[in-house]
Amino acid sequence: MHCLCFSIAFHQKVYTFADSKKDFRTAYNKMKVIVDNKIPYIREAIEQLADEVVYLPGKAFTPEVVKDADALIIRTRTICNRELLEGSNVRFIGTATIGFDHIDTVYCQQAGITWSNCPGCNAGAVEQYLHAVLLLLQKEKGLNLQESCLGIIGVGHVGERIRQMAQRLGLKVLLNDPPRADQGEEGFCSLDTLAEQCNILTFHTPLIREGKYKSYHLANSTFFQKLQQSPYLINTSRGEVVDTEALLTAMNQGLVKGAVIDVWENEPHISQELLDKVFIGTPHIAGYSADGKANATRMVLEAFCRFFHKQADFHITLPNNPNQTLSQDENVRVLQLYNPHKDCEELRAHPEQFEQLARRLSFTKGIRHKKQVYVHRMYKNVQRESIYLPEYLLRIRNIYSFAAKNQ
């Protein structure tokens, strides 16, 4: 069993727009919370914190269902907008995800609804995915990492982890993050500079559909025409950040040498042509790992407790790792623990089962958790801390594979 140390604070944002008419209704009435039934590790904790808890699939949140709820705990499958929320008692929305483009933040502000997301919760899992991809590019495509230049587009929690990992591997790294650059931070390059110098590009941006920092179709035909190094393109951010048709054209023209795609436009109805062409294609699971899911659940529960002025004292149990002899060499160990080719093979065999594969590859089955390895307590006026799991904790889907073989 891995031991845990507490370090590296995640700066989670909670956006509060208090409505005095609603502020303390639950002090006099029972609290009802509706929770997405795919969020792991949450049941025991939330049932201690709320009087009534309803678990539903993300798509089953309707105006009728949420009307008398005080809080919603969701994933990206639930669109929280005026249509869903108007006339309801909802005062708090917690999404167990990094992204929040499924929440109408303008309407929430108008309606006095507080919302919270989980920035950085899956950074370790995405780092592992990218580490494995880079090693496979070197092993199977002959890419010399020590002579390569990696362009990271979007340098938040995830992008920073990727930068550190890539520099350990000996890559030159260029960073692009216009919002941070505009705030006066140094060390960032323009997108044109990355297009000119980088032979690997990886996207880690939120999905922003309009405005100065629009990222929707950031990688479009104009962008691809500027590429000078025929790079490998990696997308683990949002599918809509990359224009699928423009990417296919760029690959056919040799402007892009190859692609690794984990997030797709029009999920779950992804482009079969793109899936056939990519070096690696996976069903939106780069950020899935036991630690990432535990972090997200912890962060959303903490935000819930802060908003409702409740004591946060809960326990989250992670799966045991199967017995496995691991190499002392970090790079060998990475591919022992996770090789994305396995998930790619399954997606190529059954692309029509995109969502089923994503669920199956991200959750354990047939494993009994014997030891409690995650305990979190939050005290008032004490700086919040988050766990930093031991190097490359085995991903949930690999644990599932182990369980399936031993059933």
PyMOL commands that set and color helices and strands:
alter all, ss='L'
color gray80, all
select helices_A, chain A and resi 25-27+43-49+58-60+63-66+82-85+105-111+123-141+145-147+157-168+178-182+191-197+221-225+239-241+244-252+272-277+290-308+330-337+340-349+351-362+396-405
alter helices_A, ss='H'
color red, helices_A
select strands_A, chain A and resi 5-7+14-15+32-36+52-56+71-74+92-95+114-116+149-153+172-176+200-203+232-235+258-261+280-281+312-316+374-378+386-388
alter strands_A, ss='S'
color yellow, strands_A
deselect
rebuild
show_as cartoon
